[in-house]
C-alpha cells in the first residue's frame, strides 16, 4: 500500500491520469490493519498464504471486466510466486 500511495502522488503531478502508462494496484497481504508488519515471520507466512490467490483473483477480474490489460509483472525474489500466477494468464 505504501508503494501505491507514493506512486499516486507522482501521478497527480501529470495533467491527465490517462497519460501514465503504468497503473499500480494493491493486493491484500493477509494481515489486519492493526497487525505488526515488522514481524517478518508472520508477514512472510501471511504473504505466501494470501497474496498468490488475491493476485490471481485481481487478474481474473480485470480480464473479465475488460479493464487495462496487464502486459508484464515485475517481482523480486521474495515475490517470485507472482511470476507463476502471471504465467497462468500468459503474462510475461
N, C-alpha and C positions, 0 to 999 in steps of 0.2 A: 504494500500500500504506500510505503514511503516513496518508492520509485515512481509510481503512478502520480502521486501528488506533486513531486518535483517536476516531472515531465509536463504535467498540466500547466504549471506556472510558465514554462517555456512556450507552450502552445498559445497561451493567451497573448503573448507578445507579437504574434503574427496577425495580419489583418483578418484573414479568413481561416477558420479551423480546417476547411477543406484543403488548404494548401499543404498541410502536413501529410507526408506520405506514410508516416508511421503512427499507429494508434496503439496505445497501451491500455490494457485492462488488468484488473486484479483477479486473482484466483484465491479462494479461501485456503488458509494454511492449516486448518483443523484445530486451531486454538481459539479459545474465547477471548473477547476483548480485554478481559482483566487478567489473563494468564501471562506468565513471565516468559517472554520470547528470548531472554538471555540464558535460560536453562536449555543448553544446546541439545542434550539428550532428549528431553521432552519435545523440543521443537523438531528435531530430525525425525523422531517417531511419528509425530503428527503430520509432517510434510509427506512422508512416504505412504502413509495410510490414506491421506485425504486428497492431496493435490493431483495425482495422476487421474483419478476419477473425475475430479472437478474440471481439469483441463479438457479431458475428453468430452465432457458434457458441454462445456463452453464452445468448443469447436463444432460439435454436432449441431447445437442450437444456432450458431452463426450460419452454418451451411443450410439448415432448414429455412431460415428466415431470408436467405439470400443476401445477408449483410456482407460487409467487406471481406473479400476472400483473403485468407491467410497465405502468404507467399513463402514464408520461412519461419523457423523457430530458432532462437538463439538461446543456448543453455550452457551453463558451466558444468564442470564435473559433478558437482553436488546435485544438479538437476538433470542429469543425463536421461532419466526416465521420460522427460518431456520429448526427447527425440523419438523414442519408441511410440509415444502417443501420436506424434506427428506422422510417423510412417503409416499408421493405420488409416490416415486420411490422405496419404500421398503428398504430404508436406515435407519439404527439404529441411 
